Amino acid sequence: MKKNSSEIFYGKIILFGEYGIIFDSMALTIPFTHFHGELSFDNTYNRYKYTDYDFARNSNAQLESFTTYLRKLVQEKKIDVQFDFDRLIKDLDNGLYFESSIPQGFGLGSSGALVAALYSQYASNKIAGGRSVTKEETLSLKEIFSVMESFFHGKSSGIDPLNSYIQFPLHIKSRKDIDTVGIPRNKINGNSAIFLINSGKPSKTGPLVNLFLEKCNDAAYSDVITNQYIPLNNSCIDHLIKGEMEPFFSNLAELSALQHEYFQPMIPASYLPIWKEGLDKDIFSLKLCGSGGGGYLLGFTKDLSKTQDYFHKKEMEVVTVYKNNRD
C-alpha cells in the first residue's frame, strides 16, 4: 500500500432493525462520517507520522492475527476472495495499522470499517463499491464480509462492513433483498433531528444477543417481538423512506415505549428514567443503537433545541447525526 493511497471508511448507525433483523425484519443503516478510519503506517515506516504509537502497534498486531485468519479461510475455501497476502504481509512488517476514530464497543461499526478497508486494499478480485453496485453484488459482498468479520464477533451479518464499503444508506428488506436507498430530507417543518447520546461505557454484542434469543423462547415475549416490535420497526422504515413524518414519529414513539418495556436489560439503568421522560413529555424518542448494553443511544426529536437544553441540564452531550435545515 502506498503511503498516500489510503481510502477512508466510515462508521455506521443502524437506525432501525436491531434484534428484529435476527428474525428477518427490515433494517435501515446509514454511514456516519463523524467517525471514520483508514489504513495507515506508524512511524516505523514514516518517521514524521505522529499518532498514538501504542494504539498503532496493538492495531498492527490485530491485523497480523486477522491476516492469519484470512489465510485459513482462503485455504479452506470458505471465502471466494483472493488476497494479495505477499503485499499485505510486507505492509504489516512496515507498520501497517488501522487509524480509527470509531470507538470500539459502541455499536458504530469499528470492526466493519476495518474489514471494508482491508478488503478494498488487498482483495485482488474485489467487487467495486459505491451506489452502482448491483443487488447480486451486494449480496455477494454481504456474504464475504459476514465471513471476514466473524473473526471479531464469532458471528456477523456482514451488514456493518457492507455499509462502510458501499457508503450509502442500506435498506435491508430481508436477508436476500438489500438495496441502497435515499432518505428524503427536510420533509417536515421545524427543528427535527436524529442524534446520539453517549452512555459512557462500551458493550459486547454476543451476550446481549444470546439473552434476547433466550427471552424469545418464552411464547409471550416472542409474540410481542413478532406481532408488535417487528411491524412497528418496519412501519418506521417505510414512513421514513417515503418522507411521511407524522406517522413516522407516531410509530417511533410506540417503538421506543416498547423497547423501554421489553428491552430493559439492553438499556443502561441510569437512562431508563430519561428514556421514559422524553416520551412522557414528548421531547424526544430514544431507541437502541445496535445491541445496546452501553455504547450510544439513538434519539429522534421534532425539536432539537429543546432536546439539547434537556440534556445540557443533565451535563450530557448531544451528538447530532442529522438536522433538518428547513424552517
C-alpha positions in Angstrom: 0.0 0.0 0.0 1.3 3.4 -0.9 1.7 5.8 2.0 -0.7 8.4 0.4 -3.2 6.0 -1.2 -5.5 5.1 1.7 -9.2 5.3 1.4 -11.4 6.5 4.3 -14.2 4.2 5.6 -17.0 5.4 7.9 -18.7 4.1 10.9 -22.3 3.1 10.7 -25.6 3.7 12.5 -28.4 1.2 12.4 -31.4 3.4 12.5 -33.9 0.5 12.7 -33.7 -3.2 12.7 -31.6 -4.1 15.8 -32.6 -7.5 17.1 -35.5 -7.8 14.8 -33.2 -8.5 11.9 -32.4 -11.8 13.5 -36.0 -12.8 12.5 -35.6 -11.3 9.1 -37.3 -8.0 9.8 -36.4 -4.9 7.8 -33.4 -2.8 8.8 -32.1 0.6 7.8 -28.5 1.6 8.2 -26.5 4.8 7.3 -22.8 5.6 7.1 -21.8 8.0 9.8 -18.9 10.2 8.6 -18.2 11.8 12.0 -16.4 8.6 12.9 -14.0 7.0 10.3 -10.9 5.0 9.8 -8.2 4.4 7.3 -5.2 2.0 6.8 -2.0 3.8 7.6 1.6 3.2 8.6 3.1 4.1 12.0 6.4 5.8 12.4 8.3 2.6 11.8 7.7 3.4 8.1 7.3 7.1 8.3 9.3 8.9 11.0 7.3 12.0 10.5 4.0 10.3 11.4 2.6 11.4 14.7 -0.1 9.2 16.3 -0.8 7.1 19.4 2.1 4.7 19.0 0.7 2.0 21.4 -2.6 2.1 19.6 -0.9 1.7 16.3 1.2 -1.3 17.5 -1.8 -3.0 19.0 -3.7 -2.5 15.8 -0.8 -3.9 13.8 -0.8 -7.0 15.9 -4.5 -7.4 15.5 -4.1 -7.1 11.7 -1.5 -9.8 11.8 -3.9 -12.1 13.6 -6.6 -11.2 11.2 -4.4 -11.9 8.2 -3.6 -15.4 9.6 -7.4 -15.9 9.9 -8.0 -14.8 6.3 -5.3 -17.1 5.0 -7.0 -20.0 6.7 -10.4 -19.0 5.2 -8.9 -18.9 1.7 -7.0 -22.2 2.2 -10.2 -24.0 3.4 -12.2 -22.3 0.6 -14.6 -20.8 3.0 -14.4 -17.5 1.2 -14.3 -16.8 -2.5 -11.8 -14.0 -2.4 -8.1 -13.8 -3.4 -6.0 -11.6 -1.3 -2.5 -10.2 -2.1 -1.0 -11.7 1.1 2.6 -11.0 0.0 1.9 -7.3 -0.2 -0.2 -7.3 3.0 2.5 -9.1 5.0 5.1 -6.7 3.7 3.0 -3.8 4.7 2.4 -5.3 8.1 6.2 -5.6 8.6 6.4 -1.9 7.7 3.9 -0.9 10.4 0.5 -1.1 8.8 -2.4 -0.4 11.2 -5.9 0.9 11.1 -6.1 4.6 12.2 -9.6 5.0 13.5 -11.7 7.4 15.4 -14.6 4.9 15.6 -15.0 3.9 19.3 -14.8 0.2 19.9 -17.8 -1.5 21.6 -20.2 1.4 21.0 -22.3 0.0 18.2 -20.8 2.2 15.4 -19.2 -0.4 13.3 -15.5 -0.2 14.2 -14.6 -3.7 13.0 -16.9 -3.3 10.0 -14.8 -0.3 8.8 -11.6 -2.2 9.2 -12.9 -5.2 7.3 -14.1 -2.9 4.4 -10.7 -1.2 4.3 -8.7 -4.4 4.2 -10.9 -5.9 1.5 -10.7 -2.7 -0.6 -7.0 -2.5 -0.4 -5.9 -6.1 -0.6 -8.6 -8.2 -2.4 -7.3 -8.8 -5.9 -10.7 -9.8 -7.3 -12.8 -7.4 -5.4 -16.3 -6.2 -6.2 -16.3 -2.4 -6.6 -18.3 -0.4 -4.1 -20.5 2.6 -4.5 -24.1 3.1 -5.2 -23.9 1.5 -8.6 -23.3 -1.9 -7.1 -26.0 -4.4 -8.2 -28.3 -6.4 -5.9 -26.4 -9.6 -6.7 -23.1 -8.0 -6.0 -24.5 -6.5 -2.7 -25.5 -10.0 -1.5 -22.1 -11.4 -2.5 -20.3 -8.6 -0.6 -22.6 -9.2 2.4 -21.6 -12.9 2.4 -17.9 -12.2 2.1 -18.0 -9.6 4.8 -20.0 -11.9 7.1 -17.3 -14.5 7.0 -14.5 -11.9 7.3 -16.0 -10.1 10.3 -16.7 -13.3 12.2 -13.0 -13.0 13.3 -14.1 -10.2 15.6 -17.6 -11.3 16.7 -17.8 -15.0 16.3 -20.8 -14.4 14.0 -21.6 -11.5 11.8 -24.4 -10.5 9.5 -21.9 -8.6 7.3 -24.1 -5.5 7.3 -21.6 -3.2 9.1 -18.7 -3.7 6.6 -21.2 -3.6 3.8 -22.5 -0.2 4.8 -18.9 1.1 5.3 -17.8 -0.3 1.9 -20.7 0.9 -0.2 -21.0 4.2 1.8 -24.7 4.7 1.1 -27.8 4.1 3.3 -28.9 0.5 3.0 -32.5 -0.7 3.1 -32.4 -4.4 4.2 -35.8 -5.8 3.3 -34.8 -9.4 4.0 -31.6 -11.4 4.1 -31.8 -11.8 0.3 -33.1 -8.3 -0.6 -30.9 -5.3 0.1 -30.9 -2.0 -1.7 -29.1 1.3 -1.4 -31.8 4.0 -0.7 -32.1 7.7 -0.4 -33.7 9.1 2.8 -35.8 12.2 2.0 -34.6 15.3 3.7 -36.5 18.3 5.0 -39.9 16.8 4.7 -41.2 18.4 7.9 -41.1 22.0 9.1 -39.3 22.7 12.3 -36.2 21.7 14.2 -36.3 17.9 13.9 -33.1 15.9 14.2 -31.5 12.5 14.7 -28.9 12.4 17.5 -26.7 10.2 19.7 -26.2 10.1 23.4 -23.0 8.5 24.8 -23.7 6.2 27.7 -20.0 6.3 28.5 -19.3 2.6 28.6 -18.6 0.0 25.9 -20.7 -3.1 25.5 -20.4 -6.6 23.9 -22.9 -7.7 21.4 -22.7 -11.5 21.8 -24.0 -11.9 25.4 -26.9 -9.5 24.7 -27.9 -11.3 21.5 -27.8 -14.6 23.4 -30.0 -13.1 26.2 -32.5 -11.9 23.6 -32.7 -15.3 22.0 -33.2 -16.9 25.4 -36.1 -14.5 26.1 -37.6 -15.3 22.8 -38.0 -18.9 23.9 -40.9 -17.6 26.1 -44.0 -17.6 23.9 -45.4 -14.4 25.3 -42.2 -12.5 24.7 -41.8 -14.0 21.2 -45.3 -12.9 20.4 -44.6 -9.3 21.3 -41.5 -9.3 19.1 -43.3 -10.9 16.1 -46.6 -9.1 16.3 -45.7 -5.7 17.8 -42.0 -4.9 17.6 -41.2 -6.1 14.0 -44.3 -4.4 12.5 -43.6 -1.1 14.2 -39.9 -1.4 13.1 -40.9 -2.0 9.5 -43.5 0.8 9.6 -41.0 3.3 10.9 -38.6 2.4 8.0 -41.4 2.7 5.4 -42.6 6.1 6.6 -39.1 7.5 6.9 -38.1 6.4 3.4 -41.3 7.9 2.0 -40.9 11.1 4.0 -44.2 10.6 5.8 -43.0 12.2 9.0 -46.2 12.5 11.1 -46.9 8.7 11.1 -43.2 8.1 11.4 -42.9 10.0 14.7 -46.1 8.4 15.9 -44.9 4.8 15.2 -41.4 5.7 16.5 -42.9 6.7 19.9 -44.6 3.4 20.2 -41.5 1.6 19.2 -39.5 3.5 21.8 -42.0 2.7 24.5 -42.0 -0.9 23.6 -38.2 -1.1 23.8 -38.3 0.6 27.2 -40.7 -2.1 28.4 -39.2 -5.2 26.8 -35.5 -4.4 26.2 -34.6 -3.1 29.7 -31.6 -5.4 30.1 -30.1 -3.8 27.0 -30.7 -0.2 28.2 -28.2 1.2 30.8 -30.2 1.5 34.0 -29.4 5.2 34.6 -31.0 6.0 31.2 -34.3 4.3 31.8 -36.0 7.3 33.5 -34.5 9.7 30.9 -35.9 7.4 28.1 -39.4 7.5 29.7 -39.3 11.2 30.4 -38.5 12.0 26.8 -41.6 10.1 25.8 -43.9 11.3 28.5 -43.1 15.0 27.8 -43.0 14.4 24.0 -39.5 15.9 23.8 -37.7 13.0 22.1 -37.8 9.3 21.4 -34.9 7.1 22.3 -34.1 3.7 21.0 -31.2 1.2 21.0 -28.3 1.9 18.7 -27.2 -1.6 17.9 -27.3 -4.3 20.6 -27.3 -1.8 23.5 -25.9 -2.5 26.9 -23.8 0.6 26.7 -22.3 2.5 23.8 -24.6 5.1 22.2 -28.3 5.5 22.4 -30.1 6.8 19.3 -32.6 9.6 19.5 -35.1 11.3 17.3 -36.7 14.7 18.0 -39.0 17.2 16.4 -37.3 20.0 18.5 -33.5 19.7 18.6 -33.1 22.9 20.7 -35.5 21.7 23.4 -33.7 18.3 23.4 -30.3 19.9 23.7 -31.5 22.0 26.6 -32.8 18.9 28.3 -29.5 17.0 28.1 -27.4 20.1 28.8 -29.0 20.4 32.2 -28.0 16.8 32.8 -24.5 17.6 31.6 -24.8 15.1 28.7 -23.6 15.8 25.1 -26.0 15.5 22.2 -24.1 14.4 19.0 -26.2 15.4 16.0 -26.4 12.8 13.2 -28.8 14.7 11.0 -30.5 18.1 11.4 -33.5 19.4 9.5 -32.4 22.7 7.9 -35.9 23.7 6.8 -37.7 26.4 8.9 
